[in-house]
């Protein structure tokens, strides 16, 4: 007995990444304490992480939320 199984194919029309024209919103530290924590985190991360990784972390707002 042979059963034919059909795998569902993903709908690629609904999957997309933001294009270069789309603006990515980010939070800017408003208080001096946030800016100081951000600078300290970035300096520490730069000592052991690749620059591209640090840029991504900053873009995601981790520099002042961590």
SVG drawing of the C-alpha trace seen along z (x, -y; Angstrom):
<svg xmlns="http://www.w3.org/2000/svg" viewBox="-2 -64 41 66">
<polyline fill="none" stroke="black" stroke-width="0.4" points="0.0,0.0 1.4,-3.3 0.2,-6.6 0.9,-9.9 1.8,-12.6 1.8,-16.2 3.9,-18.5 2.5,-22.0 4.5,-24.6 5.1,-27.9 3.4,-31.0 6.4,-33.0 4.3,-35.9 3.4,-36.7 7.0,-36.4 9.2,-39.4 12.0,-41.4 12.0,-45.2 13.5,-46.8 16.2,-49.5 13.6,-52.2 11.7,-51.3 12.6,-53.1 13.6,-51.1 12.6,-52.9 14.9,-52.9 14.8,-54.4 17.2,-57.2 18.3,-57.4 16.6,-60.5 18.3,-60.6 22.0,-61.2 22.0,-57.9 20.7,-56.0 23.4,-57.6 26.1,-56.7 25.0,-53.1 24.8,-52.9 28.4,-54.1 29.7,-51.7 27.9,-48.7 29.2,-49.6 32.7,-49.9 32.6,-46.6 31.0,-44.8 33.6,-46.2 36.3,-44.5 35.1,-41.0 32.5,-41.1 32.8,-41.7 31.8,-45.3 28.9,-44.0 27.5,-42.3 27.8,-45.4 26.1,-47.5 23.2,-45.1 22.8,-45.1 22.8,-48.9 20.3,-49.0 18.0,-46.7 18.4,-49.0 20.3,-46.6 22.9,-49.2 20.6,-51.1 18.2,-48.3 20.9,-45.9"/>
</svg>
